[in-house]
Every structure is written in structure tokens, then in C-alpha cells.
Amino acid sequence: MKIGIPKEIQPGETRVALVPAHVNLLTKDQHTVLIEKGAGQAALFSDAQYEQAGATIVDSAADLYAGAEVVFKVQPPFLNPTTGEHEAELVREGTSYIGFLDPFNRKDNIEIFTRKCITGFAMEFIPRLTRTQNMDALSSMATLAGYKAVLVAAARLGSIFPLLSSAAGTLYPAKVLVLGAGVSGLQAIATAHRLGALVEAFDPRPVVKEQVGSLGALFIEMALPADPKIETASGYANQQSEEFLARERETISARLAKIDVVICTAQVFGKAAPRLITREMLDLLKPGAVVIDLAIEQGGNCELAEPGKWVEYHNVAILGAANLPATLPVDASTLYSRNLCNFFTHIFPAGAKGLTLSDEITWASCATHAGRVVNPLLGQKEVKEGSGSNE
């Protein structure tokens, strides 16, 4: 098979879908790897490195898409502002596409994929199973986002994170509140704790209390019992009623007066992020406090957060931290590349003839196939197992 890796064109995106070190994971099974010229440049991977690893450099995106049977990508297909061409329109009919699709919001791509009979695999849809952990790109990127969010907050805060005693006096540790104890939240807790901060974490799911405590943070419990439907069978948080959100905000408000940094990570899969910090709640924070909202791409946990911008409100600095993994392009690309390779070798095992969708992981991850939407999360009422060729 010919596997194509185009250069990402979305503004601010620095990652590449395949790193040179992983080219051999594909070529050893007799696949051909096509790399668009300059695709790895923003992630500090040169064309020469790809060629040395056994890949072929292609001069343009149009040539790459025309030759690829399978496409690896980071961002969903995007309208190129320079050429006026939509990336999805460049993908040839019958191709298999693997990458983040943002399928709940980017309906344009789903429409193009079905029209062109493109088999679209959404990395967001990979089920959370023990045997899919090495394919779980959402968790890989969330880990980096949680880590970087704390570093960004520490750089912005006007005081240091750790306890420091000197002849000139004692500086007391910063207090950090992490909202949400999913993958990014747990990494934020661990990073802030390592930097010496006193860390608290809030999550309505009692099941995460032990994990939070093991990382050195204080788990903040709600005054009322958690809703029994707080979590899906897949481990994602469920969307909650406004009454439940009001109870959450009340619990959070009681902690804010002594907090220096708030890291917001609470998200609901496929839905808008819960609004956990209102404008009025920001008034409870100390002057100089910092809020980093990692849920901004789903609408944000903080009312005043704006994507990619610092907002100042009553001496509180608020950042809607969009796409933080792209600020760590080397490691983000390396993790994502390995996730993609692991997923690819699962759906196209060595020696396989064409694509088989009967496997649980393959089918659950598939958004479009054979000219139709096949994933129930996108509104397909009846999911039928089947198979088809990648040709």
C-alpha cells in the first residue's frame, strides 16, 4: 500500500503524522511511504531524515493525495487559504483516511467523505480498551496538554510554585486547583505537584479519588452524592443537568479564594464542555491568579476564556489554551505517529487483502465507509458489521 503523509496547513499546527523513526514500521511490511515536501519541518524533522528512513518525498499535496491509498493526518481536512482547495477534495475516491476528524463539528468533511466513498477513521472514536491503549491518540495528546498547561501557568504567575526558604525570608507554595481528573487533568496534577505546588482537584466522579490522591493532590468531594449516571460505560463524563452543574459550581466556588492557578480540563465527549467557572466566580480569585482552560475547543469551562488568547479580568489572567500539543511538536508528533502506526497495523495487518470492518476496534473507529455514515455516534441508527476493499 502507498501511505501518504501531507504537510499540515491549519494555522498554528506544527505536528506531523509520521516521524522518520517510525517509517520502518510500515516499510518492513512492504508498504510505500510518501511524505509531502516539508511535512516534518515544523516538528524539526527534515526531508533528508525521511529519505534516509526509506520514505519518498513528494513535491506537492496534490501529487501526494493522488498517489496515496491511505492518508495519515493530524488535523481534520481544512480549506487551504492559499490555494482555495479543500484538503478533503484532494483525497482520491476510495482512499482510507486515518486521523483526527472532529466529526461532531466538521460535518463538511463527513459529507465529502461519503460523497467520495472515502473510508474515514476518526482517532477520537478508538474505544477505550486495554488493547487499544497504544493507539489512543486522544490520551497521548491530553497528557502533553496537561503537562504544558501547568508550565504556561507557572510562567504567567507572578510568584513561584514551590516552597522556598532563604535568608531573605520564606516564599510559600502556590495553590493549584485542577478541574477534571481525566488524562489531561491527572497529568496537570502530577506536573504541578512536581513543581512544588499544593494541588487540589475536583471531579464529580468518586472513582478518580484514589488516582488523584496517589499523585499528591487533595480530592475535593461534592457536598451531595454524585449522580449515578456521571460516567459512561467507556469512562467518559456524561453531560449533566443544570441543577447538577450548579452544585458543582458551588463546590468549586468554596475553594477559589485561596487559589493561585486554575487548570480547567473538564470535557464531555461529543458535547459542549460544562461551564464550571462563571464571571462572578472569577471575582473570588486572588489578584494575579491564572486560569488555563484546556476545554476551550469544546466551548470552555471558564465563561470568559477565548480560544488562543489571554484575557485579563479584574487582575486575573485567563487563557483559552487551544492545541497545546502543537507547542511540543517533537514529542507530540512522536507519540501521535506511534499511535497511528499501531492503529494502521491493526486494521491492515501484514498479509491482509483489503480492509475488514468486522473487528470491534476497526468498526468502532470508522466514521464513513462505502459512501455512507456508519458510526452510531454520528447518527447512524443501525450499525451493521461488514467488510470492504481499500482498493
Secondary structure, DSSP 8 states (H G I E B T S, - for coil): -EEEE----STT----S--GGGHHHHHTTT-EEEEETTTTGGGT--HHHHHHHT-EEES-HHHHHHH-SEEE-SS---B-TTT--BHHHHS-TT-EEEE---TTT-HHHHHHHHHTT-EEEEGGG----GGGGGG-HHHHHHHHHHHHHHHHHHHHSSS-SS-EEETTEEE---EEEEE--SHHHHHHHHHHHHTT-EEEEE-S-GGGHHHHHHTT-EEE--SS---TTSB-TTS-B----HHHHHHHHHHHHTTGGG-SEEEE----TTS-----B-HHHHTTS-TT-EEEETTGGGT-SBTT--BT-EEEETTEEEEE-TTGGGGSHHHHHHHHHHHHHHHHHHHS-TT--SEE--SHHHHHHEEEETTEE--GGGT-S-----EE---
